[in-house]
Amino acid sequence: MLDFLDPIGLYFWWGLAIIAASSQAAEVLVNQQFKPHPSDLALWRGWGVALVLLPFILITPYPENFWFYPLMVANGLLVSYCDWKVFKLITDNGAGVVTRCLPLTVLISFVMWWAIEPQQLLDLTTRPLYFIGVGAALGLCMAGVMLAKRNPLNLQVLIALAPAMFLYAVVEQTNKIAMNLAPITSALLYYLFIQALVIGIVTISQYQRLTQRKLS
């Protein structure tokens, strides 16, 4: 696994982080502009991603550690709920309000991880520039949330988002643990694939429940 304090690993993850952040922003804007049903967007977020990854999965060795798989299934279930909650709030309140609150998830994730792996925080302090950079990023996250709280609507959304943000942070911890259970390439691809499959299955189940309610 790449070490985030290693220069190569650092630049590698920066690139992935930029791609991930851009994708999330695009997902939020699509939800606001076209206002699809939360389940529709979650379905594409699930099985659409799984279909794209399938050719790569077929040529990538699977993780051999048994615990990798229950962790990924649990992640998929948690992300299914969190995504549905976020998409619903965006549909009801707009993307701007929700995205101003979501940075708190980053702060919660860091606090959780440092509670699990305090040695990484100590290691970070030996790299002053990295430590300052992480501290500045977390400070910006906190400042954004504090500004968002000044608006009553933002505060209402922040409270509604709180369970999802906490669970997103839990997902980040299980992701980090799972990444240590397999070679990095296998772990990344199978993590995305399994999570996407679970999201797709959960979304189809939601569709069936909604259809049954409408017919009854």
Stockholm file with secondary structure:
# STOCKHOLM 1.0

chainA/1-216         MLDFLDPIGLYFWWGLAIIAASSQAAEVLVNQQFKPHPSDLALWRGWGVALVLLPFILITPYPENFWFYPLMVANGLLVSYCDWKVFKLITDNGAGVVTRCLPLTVLISFVMWWAIEPQQLLDLTTRPLYFIGVGAALGLCMAGVMLAKRNPLNLQVLIALAPAMFLYAVVEQTNKIAMNLAPITSALLYYLFIQALVIGIVTISQYQRLTQRKLS
#=GR chainA/1-216 SS CCCTTSHHHHHHHHHHHHHHHHHHHHHHHHHHHHCCCHHHHHHIIIIIHHHHHHHHHTTSCCCCCTTHHHHHHHHHHHHHHHHHHHHHHHHHHCHHHHHHHTTHHHHHHHHHHHHHCHHHHHHHHTSHHHHHHHHHHHHHHHHHHHHHTTSHHHHHHHHHHHHHHHHHHHHHHHHHHHHTTSCHHHHHHHHHHHHHHHHHHHHHHHHHHHHHHHHC
#=GC SS_cons         CCCTTSHHHHHHHHHHHHHHHHHHHHHHHHHHHHCCCHHHHHHIIIIIHHHHHHHHHTTSCCCCCTTHHHHHHHHHHHHHHHHHHHHHHHHHHCHHHHHHHTTHHHHHHHHHHHHHCHHHHHHHHTSHHHHHHHHHHHHHHHHHHHHHTTSHHHHHHHHHHHHHHHHHHHHHHHHHHHHTTSCHHHHHHHHHHHHHHHHHHHHHHHHHHHHHHHHC
//
